[in-house]
Amino acid sequence: MFYRQYLHNDPVAISYLFGCASHATAAVVDPVGEVTHYITAAKDAGMRIRYVIDTHLHADHLSAGKTLADAIGADYVLFADAQAVILFRGVRDNEVLDLGNVAVEILHTPGHTPEHISLVVTDRTRGDEPWFVLTGHTLMVGDLGRTELAASAEVGASSLFRSMQRLSALPDYLEVLPGAYSGSVCGRTLSGKPASTIGFEKRHNKAFRIGDEDAFVRFMLTDVPPAPPQAAQVRAINAGMAPASVAQ
């Protein structure tokens, strides 16, 4: 397994570069900023980036995903039902992306946004059980993602509840690698620690512990922070529906 985690401060976000070292094949997840950073890191490690994956159409920052994919000839991956007009490879729930000895299983986990996906990653050289899950802005360390940026808050929260049921059924040992940390506007009580486990979050993440849907929805609609500036416009840009100049 080749693995790199990148913490960004402006915007507050986390991106990933990982893959199979023996097959020199990698994926980038939720890239932001200058794409040369990812290209150089992969080249220095002798890796070829095969997939560039956005877990969702972001509303808090401009994605570098499509730009990176186009620059290197990789597949740009979104959930198949994403409302986007840019060219992308659509993936479905339970589909598996192959990276040599590394397998990336798609879990459709809507709620933060309707098209949100999480990625369950297995390194077959270590075992047949998954090693970690990239959860984007659904399950984060200490909190869950806000639900009103792409749908009504109530509808989003109900969808997120069902997504959390799926994630809570994953093994307790599984590492949780989120797409944001403290300082992001996409959560309320995010930790500064950019990794956790399913089991720890089930014990200590208040929202993740709630087992009743009505109680969960009420909790998720309480103390929601102000929305990111120009959230709708940023999502539209990331979907290819508006020029980048709109957000300037």
C-alpha positions as CSV (number, residue, x, y, z in Angstrom):
1,M,0.0,0.0,0.0
2,F,1.2,3.4,-1.0
3,Y,-0.6,6.1,1.0
4,R,-0.4,9.9,1.5
5,Q,-2.8,12.2,3.4
6,Y,-2.7,15.9,2.8
7,L,-4.2,18.5,5.2
8,H,-5.1,21.8,3.6
9,N,-5.7,25.0,5.5
10,D,-7.3,27.2,2.8
11,P,-9.7,25.7,2.3
12,V,-9.8,23.5,5.3
13,A,-9.9,20.1,3.7
14,I,-8.2,16.7,3.4
15,S,-7.1,15.0,0.2
16,Y,-5.5,11.6,-0.4
17,L,-3.2,9.9,-2.7
18,F,-3.0,6.1,-2.3
19,G,-2.7,2.9,-4.3
20,C,-0.8,-0.3,-5.0
21,A,3.0,0.1,-4.9
22,S,3.7,-3.2,-6.6
23,H,1.5,-2.3,-9.5
24,A,2.4,1.4,-9.4
25,T,-1.3,2.4,-9.7
26,A,-2.9,5.1,-7.6
27,A,-6.0,7.2,-7.0
28,V,-6.4,10.7,-5.7
29,V,-9.4,11.6,-3.6
30,D,-10.9,15.1,-3.1
31,P,-7.9,17.1,-4.5
32,V,-7.8,20.8,-4.0
33,G,-5.4,23.5,-5.0
34,E,-2.5,23.2,-7.5
35,V,-2.6,19.8,-9.3
36,T,1.1,19.8,-9.8
37,H,1.4,18.8,-6.1
38,Y,-0.3,15.5,-6.8
39,I,1.4,14.9,-10.1
40,T,4.8,15.4,-8.6
41,A,4.1,13.3,-5.6
42,A,2.9,10.4,-7.7
43,K,5.9,10.7,-10.1
44,D,8.4,10.8,-7.3
45,A,6.9,7.6,-5.9
46,G,6.9,5.9,-9.3
47,M,3.0,5.8,-9.3
48,R,0.5,6.3,-12.1
49,I,-2.7,8.0,-11.1
50,R,-5.5,6.0,-12.7
51,Y,-8.5,7.6,-10.9
52,V,-9.3,11.0,-9.6
53,I,-12.3,10.7,-7.3
54,D,-14.5,13.4,-5.7
55,T,-16.6,12.1,-2.9
56,H,-19.2,14.7,-3.8
57,L,-19.8,18.0,-5.5
58,H,-18.2,20.3,-3.0
59,A,-19.9,23.5,-1.8
60,D,-17.2,24.9,0.3
61,H,-14.3,25.0,-2.2
62,L,-13.4,24.6,-5.8
63,S,-12.4,21.1,-6.6
64,A,-9.2,20.3,-8.5
65,G,-10.5,16.9,-9.5
66,K,-11.5,17.5,-13.1
67,T,-8.4,19.6,-13.8
68,L,-6.1,17.0,-12.4
69,A,-7.8,14.1,-14.3
70,D,-7.6,16.0,-17.6
71,A,-4.0,16.9,-17.0
72,I,-2.9,13.3,-16.6
73,G,-5.5,11.4,-18.6
74,A,-7.1,9.7,-15.6
75,D,-10.7,8.9,-15.1
76,Y,-12.6,11.6,-13.2
77,V,-15.0,9.7,-10.9
78,L,-18.3,10.8,-9.3
79,F,-21.4,9.0,-8.3
80,A,-23.3,8.1,-11.4
81,D,-26.4,10.2,-10.5
82,A,-24.4,13.4,-9.8
83,Q,-26.1,16.4,-11.3
84,A,-23.0,17.5,-13.3
85,V,-22.5,18.3,-17.0
86,I,-18.7,17.8,-17.0
87,L,-17.5,14.6,-18.4
88,F,-17.0,12.0,-15.6
89,R,-17.0,8.3,-15.0
90,G,-20.1,7.4,-13.0
91,V,-19.9,4.8,-10.3
92,R,-22.6,2.9,-8.5
93,D,-23.2,1.6,-5.1
94,N,-21.0,-1.5,-4.4
95,E,-19.0,-1.1,-7.6
96,V,-15.2,-1.8,-7.1
97,L,-12.4,0.2,-8.6
98,D,-9.2,-1.9,-9.1
99,L,-5.8,-0.6,-8.2
100,G,-3.7,-3.7,-8.5
101,N,-3.7,-5.3,-5.1
102,V,-5.8,-2.5,-3.7
103,A,-9.6,-2.6,-4.1
104,V,-11.8,0.5,-3.7
105,E,-15.5,-0.3,-3.0
106,I,-18.0,2.4,-3.6
107,L,-20.6,3.1,-0.9
108,H,-23.4,5.5,-1.8
109,T,-23.7,7.6,1.4
110,P,-26.0,10.5,0.7
111,G,-27.0,13.1,3.2
112,H,-24.4,15.8,3.1
113,T,-25.2,15.9,-0.6
114,P,-27.4,13.5,-2.6
115,E,-24.4,12.2,-4.7
116,H,-22.0,11.6,-1.8
117,I,-20.0,8.4,-1.8
118,S,-17.6,6.8,0.6
119,L,-14.7,4.5,-0.3
120,V,-14.0,1.3,1.5
121,V,-10.4,0.3,0.7
122,T,-8.9,-3.2,1.0
123,D,-5.2,-4.1,0.5
124,R,-5.3,-7.7,-0.6
125,T,-1.6,-8.1,0.3
126,R,-2.6,-7.6,4.0
127,G,-5.9,-9.6,3.9
128,D,-9.3,-9.8,2.5
129,E,-10.8,-7.5,5.1
130,P,-11.0,-3.7,4.4
131,W,-8.4,-1.5,6.0
132,F,-9.9,1.9,5.9
133,V,-12.9,4.0,4.7
134,L,-12.6,7.4,3.1
135,T,-15.8,9.1,4.3
136,G,-15.6,12.6,2.7
137,H,-18.0,14.9,4.5
138,T,-20.4,12.3,5.8
139,L,-18.7,10.7,8.9
140,M,-15.9,12.9,10.2
141,V,-14.0,12.8,13.5
142,G,-16.3,14.1,16.2
143,D,-19.2,15.1,13.9
144,L,-21.2,14.5,10.8
145,G,-21.5,16.6,7.7
146,R,-24.2,19.3,7.5
147,T,-27.2,18.4,5.4
148,E,-28.7,21.6,3.8
149,L,-26.2,22.5,1.1
150,A,-27.8,20.5,-1.7
151,A,-31.3,19.6,-0.4
152,S,-33.6,20.6,2.4
153,A,-32.0,20.1,5.8
154,E,-34.7,17.6,6.8
155,V,-34.5,15.5,3.7
156,G,-30.7,15.6,3.8
157,A,-30.7,14.5,7.5
158,S,-33.0,11.6,6.9
159,S,-30.7,10.4,4.0
160,L,-27.7,10.9,6.3
161,F,-29.3,8.8,9.0
162,R,-29.6,5.9,6.6
163,S,-26.0,6.4,5.4
164,M,-24.8,6.3,9.0
165,Q,-26.6,3.0,9.5
166,R,-24.5,1.6,6.7
167,L,-21.3,3.0,8.0
168,S,-22.0,1.9,11.5
169,A,-22.3,-1.7,10.2
170,L,-18.7,-1.6,9.1
171,P,-16.1,-3.3,11.4
172,D,-15.3,-1.4,14.5
173,Y,-11.5,-1.6,13.7
174,L,-11.9,0.1,10.4
175,E,-10.0,3.4,10.1
176,V,-12.1,6.4,9.3
177,L,-10.3,8.9,7.0
178,P,-12.5,12.0,6.5
179,G,-12.5,14.8,4.0
180,A,-12.4,17.6,6.6
181,Y,-11.2,18.5,10.1
182,S,-11.6,21.3,12.6
183,G,-12.0,24.7,11.0
184,S,-14.2,23.4,8.2
185,V,-17.7,24.8,7.8
186,C,-19.0,21.4,6.9
187,G,-19.3,20.3,10.6
188,R,-20.0,21.7,14.0
189,T,-17.7,19.9,16.5
190,L,-14.9,18.5,14.2
191,S,-11.8,17.3,15.8
192,G,-8.3,18.4,14.7
193,K,-7.3,14.8,14.5
194,P,-7.7,13.7,10.9
195,A,-8.3,10.0,11.5
196,S,-10.3,7.7,13.8
197,T,-12.1,4.3,13.7
198,I,-15.6,3.2,13.2
199,G,-15.7,1.9,16.8
200,F,-14.3,5.0,18.4
201,E,-16.8,7.2,16.6
202,K,-19.7,4.9,17.6
203,R,-18.7,5.5,21.2
204,H,-17.7,9.2,21.2
205,N,-19.4,10.9,18.2
206,K,-22.8,12.2,19.5
207,A,-24.5,12.3,16.2
208,F,-23.2,8.9,15.1
209,R,-24.5,7.3,18.3
210,I,-28.1,8.3,17.7
211,G,-30.2,5.3,16.7
212,D,-33.6,6.9,16.3
213,E,-34.2,8.7,13.0
214,D,-36.5,11.4,14.4
215,A,-34.0,12.2,17.2
216,F,-31.2,12.2,14.7
217,V,-32.9,14.7,12.4
218,R,-33.6,17.0,15.3
219,F,-30.0,16.8,16.4
220,M,-28.7,17.5,12.9
221,L,-30.9,20.6,12.5
222,T,-29.6,22.1,15.8
223,D,-26.9,24.8,15.9
224,V,-26.0,24.5,12.2
225,P,-23.2,27.0,11.4
226,P,-23.6,29.6,8.6
227,A,-23.3,28.2,5.1
228,P,-20.1,28.5,3.2
229,P,-20.0,31.8,1.1
230,Q,-21.6,31.3,-2.4
231,A,-22.2,27.6,-1.6
232,A,-24.7,27.1,-4.5
233,Q,-22.4,28.9,-6.9
234,V,-19.4,26.8,-5.9
235,R,-21.3,23.6,-6.3
236,A,-22.5,24.8,-9.8
237,I,-18.9,25.5,-10.8
238,N,-17.7,22.1,-9.6
239,A,-20.6,20.5,-11.6
240,G,-19.6,22.4,-14.7
241,M,-22.8,24.4,-14.7
242,A,-21.2,27.8,-14.1
243,P,-17.8,29.5,-14.9
244,A,-15.2,29.7,-12.2
245,S,-15.4,33.5,-12.4
246,V,-18.8,33.4,-10.6
247,A,-17.1,32.6,-7.3
248,Q,-14.6,35.3,-7.6
